[in-house]
Amino acid sequence: MDKQQIIKYLQEHNIHKIKFAFADIDGILRGKIIHQQKFIDGLEAGYGFCDVVFGWDSNDNCYDNVDLTGWHTGYPDRPCRIDISTMRNIPWQDDTPFFLADFSKANGDDLHACPRSLLKRITKQSEGMGYYPEFAQEFEWFNFKETPQTLQDKSFANIQPLTPGMFGYSVLRTSQQSAFYYDLFNLLEKFNIPLEGLHTETGPGVYEAAILHDHVLAAADKAVLFKNAVKEIASMHGITASFMAKWSEELPGCSGHIHQSLWGMDKKSNLFYSKDDAHNMSEVMQQYLAGQLYCLPHLLPMYAPTINSYKRLVEGAWAPTTVTWGFDNRTAALRVLHPSKNYTRLETRIPGSDSNPYLAMSAALASGLYGIKHKLKLDTEPTVGNGYQNTKSGKLQSNLYQATVDMQNSAIAKELFGEGFVDHFTQTRLWECKQYAKHVTDWELKRYFEII
């Protein structure tokens, strides 16, 4: 619907409240409910939103190391603009109309810290080169028989998973939670986030969902909304859903793999496919893959943005540790899938479920386009067998601090995303490291309290 059709719809259905939200630097949805008249009045000029939403962390602690906003600026409002093409109704909230927003200005300028605005810029570059980017993200997450209050009361200790045992692809376990299971599938469909598949993964109470592929911006929108929607639907069933990358040392982590391909602007031809190549990989796909391999060390925090992210990226835990690629190889960082013309694609396996979809997809698309622009050769051999042992092409950084310093000093990152974004984003990651460094953990207490 266009602007006038939306206004007519709201008025004819006597709808007086509209919900909208945007994703902050951590991918957390921040938003509000507004009156119908305020919604209509702001469709052109936008809606003032305190820019502290880009000046604090995931726990609302204000950064002291960013220039964008702070006590030094007085935390003014910034114009946030709704994208009317994102309209959908929330089926579990009386079909309340919902919109996504960002901080892109009408003249094309935008707030450099806004993740959705960044992806819009990268997408424009892709389409300017004649490439229609088709993406999808899949997520793993753990479900618990807990509420926010019980988690606080327990200090996040001895928390109870939804189901016991290691039951990957279990029909039994999902049937035992069928009300929740089918609410996820059906309500997400009604919320315009259709799932390709939904099943249990190996681990107590862990599910995996693959979202149907779409244009990259729509795919990122759906991925961001998916994580929040799952939490809301779970809550209705007395369940807490967690997208933490690694909540238990003994269990595998949770991935957020990104599938991608480039098509002609007519959307009829998959430009990653070539019948003349032994593995059906076109030159465009090879250059795109080479670009991701080349840029990966410069962009790692955009895929793995938290302290916890790197506890998932360990050997033997279904997550990559090396700068590698392979054909249908789940131990490599980049997995080439070429089952048919329409489904030849690249899977980037570094992102965890804690990733911000806008930033992770921006990193994947921008680095792939970098390879095409510079006609990079795919001069590394595909990994065969155990990718954890293939260190010839280099290993991924093992912690957020080192990965962030690499990105902060990277000319490649600044070329791809601009100095403004790189400076702001890396400062927020260094802040995260600082908060972690001053915290005394249970491990330290148990190890040092008595014996040292």
HELIX and SHEET records of a PDB file:
HELIX    1   1 LYS A    3  GLU A   12  1                                  10    
HELIX    2   2 GLN A   36  ALA A   45  1                                  10    
HELIX    3   3 ASP A   51  PHE A   54  5                                   4    
HELIX    4   4 PRO A  115  GLY A  128  1                                  14    
HELIX    5   5 PRO A  148  ASP A  153  1                                   6    
HELIX    6   6 VAL A  171  GLN A  176  1                                   6    
HELIX    7   7 SER A  178  LYS A  190  1                                  13    
HELIX    8   8 VAL A  216  MET A  236  1                                  21    
HELIX    9   9 GLU A  283  TYR A  303  1                                  21    
HELIX   10  10 SER A  309  ARG A  312  1                                   4    
HELIX   11  11 PRO A  357  LYS A  373  1                                  17    
HELIX   12  12 GLY A  387  GLN A  389  5                                   3    
HELIX   13  13 LEU A  400  GLN A  408  1                                   9    
HELIX   14  14 ALA A  411  PHE A  417  1                                   7    
HELIX   15  15 GLU A  419  ALA A  437  1                                  19    
HELIX   16  16 ASP A  442  TYR A  448  1                                   7    
SHEET    1   A 5 LEU A  29  HIS A  35  0                                        
SHEET    2   A 5 LYS A  17  ALA A  23 -1                                        
SHEET    3   A 5 THR A  96  ASP A 102  1                                        
SHEET    4   A 5 ASP A  77  ILE A  90 -1                                        
SHEET    5   A 5 TYR A  47  CYS A  50 -1                                        
SHEET    1   B 4 LEU A 195  THR A 200  0                                        
SHEET    2   B 4 VAL A 206  ILE A 211 -1                                        
SHEET    3   B 4 TYR A 132  PHE A 144 -1                                        
SHEET    4   B 4 ASP A 214  HIS A 215 -1                                        
SHEET    1   C 4 LEU A 195  THR A 200  0                                        
SHEET    2   C 4 VAL A 206  ILE A 211 -1                                        
SHEET    3   C 4 TYR A 132  PHE A 144 -1                                        
SHEET    4   C 4 THR A 240  SER A 242 -1                                        
SHEET    1   D 7 LEU A 195  THR A 200  0                                        
SHEET    2   D 7 VAL A 206  ILE A 211 -1                                        
SHEET    3   D 7 TYR A 132  PHE A 144 -1                                        
SHEET    4   D 7 ILE A 258  TRP A 263 -1                                        
SHEET    5   D 7 ARG A 345  THR A 348 -1                                        
SHEET    6   D 7 LEU A 334  LEU A 337 -1                                        
SHEET    7   D 7 TRP A 325  PHE A 327  1                                        
END                                                                             
